[in-house]
Amino acid sequence: MSADRAVLVTGATGNTGSRVLSQLAPHGRPVRAAARHATAEAPESGRAVRFDWYDPATHEDALHGVDRAYLVPPVGDPDPGAVMLPFLERARAAGVRRVVLLSSSAIPAGGPGVGRVHAVLPGMFEEWAVLRPSWFMQNFTGRHPHADSIRRDGVIMTATGAGRIGFIDADDIAAVAVRALTDDTAPNTDLLLTGPEALSYADVAAVLGEVTGRTVTHRPITPDRMRERMTALMPEEFAALLAGLDASIAGGAEDRTTDTVERVTGRPPRGFRAFAEQHMG
């Protein structure tokens, strides 16, 4: 990695992008913090730029002088490849050599959504990684629908039944991303990321109740009801995708844990109780 070439971080104000920025700071590399409103705080060695996946006029400045990039797909787009693939071609032409892509544990290479981008990445770049994290612990904080319903009603509504998920802290995702961006050798593979335990939403509700002192319950609903609920918040096609993922969780698709975070970073991932005690206690 050339010392005078920058690392591009898209989604720089988001859950993982903001954390990647802060964790890159000790590495002393120039950083390009890219966000739609250019409000990201870049480290001292970098600068913030306006970046919009849907506005190609913002891409040139984001890519100038960059040789590595952390890419967060546009949120809520059922076909992010339509804008991401032309950007990747432009990035390669601009001298980007390594790309670290944020995907999902539920989406394999060639799958729906960002899976199409995952599938082409190895053929476009000699150095690459695809991060496939499980569901974020941050979904229970901030402005996420689960966080809203917990605050308002003490309820988490999903179509996951008793299915379990290896919830992961975004800090741990960012730590893996930084290693994938800065290590001398690129992973050149996809990395399945989970926390240390698989929990059902009923398990999560129980932990939140103990930590907050409130009654928090999981209310199972049907996938159709989940899709209707989410359609009020996002495009219908993406809402249907999320409801389908809930149904897959109910069938056991996410009931797993991996050692990837510890293997890559040298430390174990944070458990959900510790996360809840820090952020909601």
C-alpha positions, 0 to 999 in steps of 0.5 A: 500500500503506497504511503501517499495513496488514500483509503476510500471509506464510503458510508462514512457516517454509517454504522460500519463506515464511521467505525472504519474511519476511526479505527484507520486513524492509528495507521496514519494513511490518508483517508477519504471519508465519503458520504452523501452530505459530506458531513463525515469527520475524516481523520487528521490524515484525510478529508471528507468528500460528498459521495452519492452512489446515484450521482456519478459526478461525485465519484471522481473526487472520491476516487482521486489518489485512492488505491484501497476502498471500503464499499458500503452498498446503497441502503434499501436498493434491491439491485445495488449492482446497477450503480456499484458495478460501473463504479467498480470499473471506474475505480479500477481504471483510477488505480484502486487495487484492493476493495473490501465490500460489505455484504451480508451473511444471508447473501452468498456470491451470486445471490440477490442484491449485493450478491451480484457485486460479490460475484464479480469482485474477484475477477476485477481486482487482484486484492479483495475481501467481502465481509458477510456479517450477521445481523447488527447489535446496533439494530436495537439502538438508534433509529432502527425500527426494532429500537423504535418499537422497544422504546415505544412499546417494549416489543420486538416484532419479527417473523423469525419465530424461535430462529437464532442469529449470531448478532455482531457488534459493528465495532467488530465488523469495522475491526475486520474491515481495517485488517482487510484494508491494511494488512500486507496480504489481502484476504481474497475471500469472503469472511463470515462474521458473527458474534460469540453466540446465536440468540433468538429475538426472545433471548435478546428481549430477555437480555434487554429486559434484564439490562434496562429494567423494562419488560421487553418481549418478542412478538412473532408475526407472519412474513406477510405481516412483516412485509406490510410493516416494512413497506411503510418504511422502505421500497416494497421490493426491499421490504419483501426481501427482509421479510423473506430473510426473517422466514429463512431465520425461522428455518435456521439459516442464521443459527451459527457462529464463526471464529472469524473475528478472533482469527482476523483481529486476534481478539474475540467478538463482543457478546450481546449482554456486554453490548447492551450494558454499554449502550442501553444499561 
